[in-house]
Amino acid sequence: MATRLGLVLQWLQAALAPAQPKAATNLYRRACEHNQRGIALAREGDNLAAIREFRRAIELLSDYGEAHYNLAVSLEHVDKLESAIKTFRTVARLRPNLSPIHQG
């Protein structure tokens, strides 16, 4: 189960790797930028554009729990419920504290 600390440690390991320190930092920064753009678009009501941004963030950083959560919420808003449920399940695995799904 990925935690925020685990994600930070994973990112730091990648960032400190001798061959790719700048690439890892840029990858993380770009993923965050896409997630932030998605949030802004969702707030404006443009969930389809927001979905594209959240997916770009996830393509860059596949275990980015917040982007998965934001994607699931936007999918729900455009009535793509099966995809939203699947994505919420991913959130439950990556970041259980963000997920509306309670595993028991």
C-alpha positions as CSV (number, residue, x, y, z in Angstrom):
1,M,0.0,0.0,0.0
2,A,1.5,3.3,-1.1
3,T,1.6,6.1,1.5
4,R,2.5,9.7,1.0
5,L,5.8,9.0,2.8
6,G,6.3,5.9,0.5
7,L,5.7,8.0,-2.6
8,V,8.1,10.7,-1.4
9,L,10.8,8.1,-0.7
10,Q,10.2,6.5,-4.1
11,W,10.5,9.9,-5.7
12,L,13.6,10.7,-3.8
13,Q,15.3,7.4,-4.8
14,A,14.5,8.1,-8.4
15,A,15.6,11.7,-8.1
16,L,18.9,10.7,-6.5
17,A,19.7,8.0,-9.0
18,P,23.0,8.9,-10.7
19,A,21.8,8.5,-14.2
20,Q,18.5,10.4,-14.1
21,P,18.2,12.9,-11.2
22,K,16.9,15.8,-13.3
23,A,14.6,13.5,-15.3
24,A,12.9,12.2,-12.1
25,T,12.4,15.7,-10.8
26,N,11.0,16.9,-14.1
27,L,8.7,13.9,-14.3
28,Y,7.2,14.5,-10.8
29,R,6.9,18.3,-11.5
30,R,5.1,17.6,-14.8
31,A,2.7,15.1,-13.2
32,C,1.9,17.7,-10.5
33,E,1.3,20.4,-13.1
34,H,-1.2,18.2,-15.1
35,N,-3.0,17.4,-11.8
36,Q,-3.2,21.1,-10.9
37,R,-4.5,22.0,-14.4
38,G,-7.1,19.2,-14.1
39,I,-8.3,20.6,-10.7
40,A,-8.6,24.1,-12.2
41,L,-10.6,22.7,-15.2
42,A,-12.8,20.7,-13.0
43,R,-13.6,23.7,-10.8
44,E,-14.6,25.6,-14.0
45,G,-16.9,22.7,-14.9
46,D,-14.9,21.3,-17.8
47,N,-14.6,17.8,-16.6
48,L,-13.7,16.3,-20.0
49,A,-10.6,18.5,-20.2
50,A,-9.9,17.8,-16.5
51,I,-10.1,14.0,-17.2
52,R,-7.4,14.4,-20.0
53,E,-5.1,16.3,-17.6
54,F,-5.6,13.7,-14.7
55,R,-4.8,10.9,-17.2
56,R,-1.7,12.7,-18.3
57,A,-0.5,13.0,-14.7
58,I,-1.2,9.3,-14.2
59,E,0.7,8.4,-17.4
60,L,3.7,10.2,-15.9
61,L,3.4,8.9,-12.4
62,S,1.3,5.8,-12.3
63,D,1.0,5.6,-8.5
64,Y,-0.1,9.3,-8.1
65,G,-3.1,8.6,-5.8
66,E,-4.4,12.2,-5.8
67,A,-4.6,12.3,-9.6
68,H,-6.4,8.9,-9.6
69,Y,-8.9,10.3,-7.1
70,N,-9.5,13.5,-9.1
71,L,-9.9,11.4,-12.2
72,A,-12.5,9.2,-10.5
73,V,-14.5,12.3,-9.3
74,S,-14.4,13.8,-12.8
75,L,-15.5,10.5,-14.4
76,E,-18.4,10.4,-11.9
77,H,-19.4,13.9,-12.9
78,V,-19.6,13.0,-16.6
79,D,-21.6,9.8,-15.8
80,K,-18.8,7.3,-16.6
81,L,-19.7,5.4,-13.5
82,E,-18.1,2.1,-14.4
83,S,-14.8,3.8,-15.0
84,A,-15.2,6.0,-11.9
85,I,-15.8,2.9,-9.8
86,K,-12.7,1.2,-11.3
87,T,-10.6,4.3,-10.6
88,F,-11.9,4.6,-7.0
89,R,-10.8,1.0,-6.5
90,T,-7.3,2.0,-7.6
91,V,-7.5,4.9,-5.2
92,A,-8.5,2.5,-2.4
93,R,-5.3,0.5,-3.1
94,L,-3.0,3.5,-3.5
95,R,-4.3,5.9,-1.0
96,P,-7.0,4.4,1.2
97,N,-7.5,7.7,3.2
98,L,-8.7,9.4,0.0
99,S,-11.1,6.7,-1.1
100,P,-14.8,6.7,-0.5
101,I,-14.6,2.9,-0.8
102,H,-14.2,1.2,2.6
103,Q,-12.5,-2.1,2.3
104,G,-13.5,-4.6,4.9
